[in-house]
Amino acid sequence: MKLNSFGAASLLALSLVMISGCDQVEKSTQQVLDKASESAKQAIDDTQKAAEQALSEATQGLISPEKKDDQETKESESNTKET
């Protein structure tokens, strides 16, 4: 009888250890995913800057991303007013 009680207590203790371990794994995983997300965002931003610079160099500054954005904004505003 005492062996069964000891076994049950051991099983309960082991379950608690596993649950707390799972919580730690979840927190660690979330941190890794957050860092990966930040790295991906940074890579996208760097790629966009490089593409804009390459476009500017290829067009010898005739088209700049800022001017293009301004033009698109004006066009969308005029389209909105027309409708």
C-alpha positions in Angstrom: 0.0 0.0 0.0 2.8 2.4 0.9 4.5 1.6 -2.5 1.3 2.6 -4.3 1.2 5.9 -2.4 4.9 6.5 -3.2 4.3 5.7 -6.8 1.3 8.0 -7.1 3.2 10.8 -5.3 6.2 10.3 -7.7 3.9 10.3 -10.7 2.3 13.6 -9.5 5.7 15.2 -8.9 7.0 14.1 -12.3 3.9 15.5 -13.9 4.4 18.9 -12.2 8.0 18.9 -13.3 7.0 18.2 -16.9 4.4 20.9 -16.9 6.8 23.5 -15.6 9.3 22.3 -18.2 6.8 22.8 -20.9 6.1 26.3 -19.8 9.9 27.1 -20.0 10.0 25.5 -23.5 7.1 27.7 -24.6 8.7 30.8 -23.3 12.0 30.0 -24.9 10.3 29.2 -28.2 8.4 32.5 -28.1 11.7 34.4 -27.6 13.3 32.6 -30.5 10.3 33.3 -32.7 10.4 37.0 -31.7 14.1 37.3 -32.6 13.5 35.5 -35.9 10.7 37.9 -36.7 12.8 40.9 -35.9 15.6 39.5 -38.1 13.2 38.9 -41.0 11.9 42.5 -40.7 15.4 43.9 -40.7 16.3 41.8 -43.7 13.2 43.0 -45.6 14.0 46.7 -44.7 17.7 46.3 -45.8 16.6 44.6 -49.1 14.1 47.4 -49.8 16.8 50.1 -49.2 19.2 48.3 -51.4 16.6 47.9 -54.2 15.7 51.6 -53.9 19.4 52.6 -54.1 19.9 50.3 -57.1 16.9 51.8 -58.9 18.1 55.3 -58.2 21.5 54.4 -59.6 20.1 52.7 -62.6 17.9 55.6 -63.5 20.6 58.1 -62.6 18.4 59.7 -60.0 15.6 60.5 -62.5 13.1 58.5 -60.4 13.4 58.6 -56.6 11.3 56.4 -54.4 10.1 59.5 -52.4 8.8 61.2 -55.6 7.1 58.0 -56.7 5.4 57.6 -53.4 4.2 61.2 -53.5 2.9 60.8 -57.0 1.0 57.6 -56.1 -0.5 59.4 -53.1 -1.6 62.3 -55.3 -3.1 59.9 -57.9 -5.0 58.0 -55.3 -6.3 61.2 -53.7 -7.5 62.5 -57.1 -9.1 59.1 -57.9 -11.0 59.3 -54.6 -12.2 62.8 -55.3 -13.5 61.8 -58.7 -15.7 59.0 -57.5 
